Amino acid sequence: MAKVVMISGANRGLGKAIALKLYEYGFLLSLGVRELDRVTKDILALPKDKVLLVSYNSAYPNTEHEWIKKTLDVFHRIDGLINNAGIFHSVDIEDDNEELLDKMLDVNTKAPIRLTRLVLPYLRQSSEGRIINIVSNGAKYIQDSKVGYSISKFGFLAASHAMFHAAKEDGVRVTALCPGWVNTNMAKDSSPLSPEKMIQPETIAEIVLMLLNLPNTVVIPELIVDNP
């Protein structure tokens, strides 16, 4: 039976690359996208009986309820969750305006916790449930005084390890995937690397596919994928 995977932030960049890769390998997909009218043609072209598109905005609590409901209405099960949606704002340690920091904490840290909490019962039923959290190597070390994004990702990494412990006895396996600079729109204005020297989204998608297919006898709580 084909497994059902939910992916947040799936309308572009890394989320889109993951969706296309998983579809290629036979997964049924429920894609949470912030703006349905901006979904790209290659995603729209995927068959509607195998790929569900649902409006989901991680900045607004409770929008995940409708996404989960529609996923279950169509596919009747959930086997995997890719917490991919995220935002970046430049917030320095000396900035006195906390609004952008709060936004990143809401989207990058709190939203995946809420979503995971609601999806976990269905992942437990799967007996081979999988959660892959697209964190960042910004959660591993600080390179300058622009600390806001890293704070939100440090929190996400901590949450990911808590998820790992929460349901491991029920066959749920959780990995915090921490990539360096990935060639996406989010990175293009802030990365010191040229696009061809960044990690390509398709490479991360291949890693996600591998993690989803690992047996329950293997656990990878955290995986760093860095630039040379």
C-alpha positions in Angstrom: 0.0 0.0 0.0 1.3 3.4 -1.0 2.3 5.6 2.0 0.8 9.0 2.6 3.1 11.9 3.4 2.2 15.4 4.3 4.7 18.2 3.3 4.4 21.8 4.5 5.7 24.6 2.4 5.5 22.5 -0.7 4.7 25.0 -3.4 8.3 26.1 -4.1 12.0 25.5 -3.4 12.9 22.6 -1.1 9.4 21.5 -0.4 8.5 21.4 -4.1 11.7 19.3 -4.8 10.8 16.9 -2.1 7.2 16.6 -3.4 8.3 15.8 -6.9 10.9 13.2 -5.8 8.4 11.4 -3.5 5.7 11.4 -6.2 8.3 9.8 -8.6 8.7 7.0 -6.1 5.1 6.3 -5.6 4.1 8.1 -2.4 0.7 9.7 -2.0 1.1 13.3 -1.1 -0.8 15.9 0.8 0.8 19.3 0.2 0.2 22.2 2.5 0.8 25.4 0.6 0.4 29.0 1.7 -1.1 30.3 -1.5 -2.9 28.0 -3.8 -3.0 30.5 -6.6 0.9 30.4 -6.7 1.4 26.7 -7.0 3.7 26.0 -9.9 2.6 24.2 -13.1 4.7 21.0 -12.5 2.9 20.5 -9.1 -0.5 21.3 -10.6 0.1 18.7 -13.4 0.4 15.9 -10.9 -2.7 13.6 -10.8 -5.3 14.7 -8.3 -6.0 11.2 -7.0 -2.4 11.0 -5.8 -1.5 14.6 -4.9 -3.8 16.7 -2.7 -3.3 20.4 -2.5 -4.5 22.2 0.7 -4.2 25.7 1.9 -2.0 25.8 5.0 -0.3 28.9 6.5 2.0 28.0 9.3 1.8 31.6 10.6 -1.8 31.1 11.6 -2.6 28.6 14.4 -5.4 26.1 13.7 -5.1 26.1 9.9 -3.4 22.7 10.3 -6.8 21.2 11.5 -8.4 21.6 8.1 -5.3 20.3 6.3 -5.2 17.1 8.4 -9.0 16.6 8.0 -8.8 16.9 4.2 -5.8 14.5 4.1 -7.7 11.9 6.1 -10.9 12.4 4.1 -9.0 11.7 0.8 -6.3 9.2 1.8 -7.7 7.8 5.2 -4.2 7.6 6.7 -1.0 9.5 7.4 2.4 7.7 7.3 4.8 10.6 7.2 5.2 14.3 7.9 7.8 16.7 6.4 8.0 19.8 8.5 9.5 22.1 5.8 7.7 25.4 6.0 10.0 28.2 7.3 10.8 31.9 7.0 13.9 34.0 7.3 14.3 37.6 8.6 17.6 39.3 9.5 17.5 39.9 13.2 20.7 41.1 14.9 21.4 40.6 18.6 21.3 44.4 19.1 17.9 44.9 17.3 15.3 46.2 19.7 12.3 45.3 17.5 11.2 41.8 18.4 8.4 41.6 15.8 10.4 39.7 13.2 11.9 37.4 15.8 8.4 36.6 17.0 7.3 35.8 13.5 10.2 33.4 13.0 9.5 31.7 16.3 5.9 31.3 15.4 6.6 29.8 12.0 9.9 28.0 12.4 9.5 26.7 15.9 5.9 26.6 17.2 4.1 25.7 14.0 5.9 22.4 13.5 5.3 21.5 17.1 1.6 22.1 16.7 1.4 20.2 13.5 3.3 17.2 14.8 1.2 17.1 18.0 -1.9 16.7 15.8 -0.4 14.2 13.3 1.3 11.9 15.8 -1.8 9.7 16.6 -2.0 8.8 12.9 1.7 8.2 12.6 1.5 5.8 15.6 -1.3 3.9 13.8 1.0 3.5 10.8 3.6 1.5 12.8 6.2 2.9 10.5 5.5 6.6 10.9 8.2 9.0 9.8 8.8 12.7 10.7 11.5 14.6 8.9 12.1 18.1 10.2 13.9 20.4 7.8 15.9 22.4 10.4 19.1 24.1 9.3 22.8 24.0 10.2 22.0 27.5 11.6 20.7 25.4 14.6 24.2 24.0 15.1 26.4 27.1 15.2 26.3 30.9 15.0 28.4 32.6 12.4 27.7 36.2 13.1 25.6 38.5 15.3 22.4 38.0 13.2 21.0 35.5 15.7 17.2 35.6 15.1 16.9 32.8 12.6 19.3 30.6 14.5 17.3 31.1 17.7 14.2 29.8 15.9 16.0 26.9 14.4 17.7 26.0 17.7 14.2 25.7 19.2 13.1 23.6 16.2 16.0 21.3 16.7 15.2 20.8 20.4 11.6 20.1 19.5 12.7 17.6 16.9 14.7 15.6 19.5 11.6 15.7 21.8 9.5 14.3 18.9 12.1 11.6 18.5 11.5 10.4 22.1 7.8 10.9 22.1 6.7 8.0 19.9 9.8 5.9 19.2 8.2 2.9 21.0 5.3 3.1 18.5 7.5 2.8 15.4 7.7 6.5 14.7 11.2 7.6 13.6 12.1 11.3 13.6 15.1 13.0 11.9 16.2 16.6 12.2 17.8 17.3 8.8 20.2 20.2 9.1 21.4 21.4 5.7 23.7 24.3 4.9 23.1 26.7 2.1 20.5 25.3 -0.3 19.8 26.8 -3.7 16.4 28.3 -3.0 14.8 31.7 -3.2 15.2 32.0 0.6 19.0 31.7 0.3 19.7 33.6 -2.8 19.8 37.1 -1.1 21.8 36.0 2.0 24.1 33.2 1.0 27.8 34.0 0.4 27.9 31.1 -2.1 26.9 31.2 -5.8 23.9 29.0 -6.7 26.0 26.3 -8.3 28.1 26.0 -5.2 25.1 25.6 -2.9 23.4 22.3 -2.1 20.8 21.6 -4.7 17.2 21.0 -3.5 17.1 17.7 -5.4 20.0 16.5 -3.3 18.1 17.1 -0.1 15.0 15.4 -1.7 17.1 12.3 -2.3 18.1 12.3 1.4 14.5 12.7 2.5 13.5 9.7 0.3 16.3 7.6 1.9 15.2 8.6 5.4 11.5 7.7 4.7 12.5 4.3 3.4 14.8 3.3 6.3 13.5 0.4 8.4 12.4 0.7 12.0 15.6 -0.9 13.1 17.5 2.3 12.1 17.3 5.6 13.9 18.9 8.8 12.7 17.8 11.5 15.1 20.0 14.2 13.4 21.7 14.6 10.1 23.9 17.5 9.1 24.4 18.1 5.3 26.9 20.9 5.0 28.6 22.9 2.2 32.2 22.0 1.5 
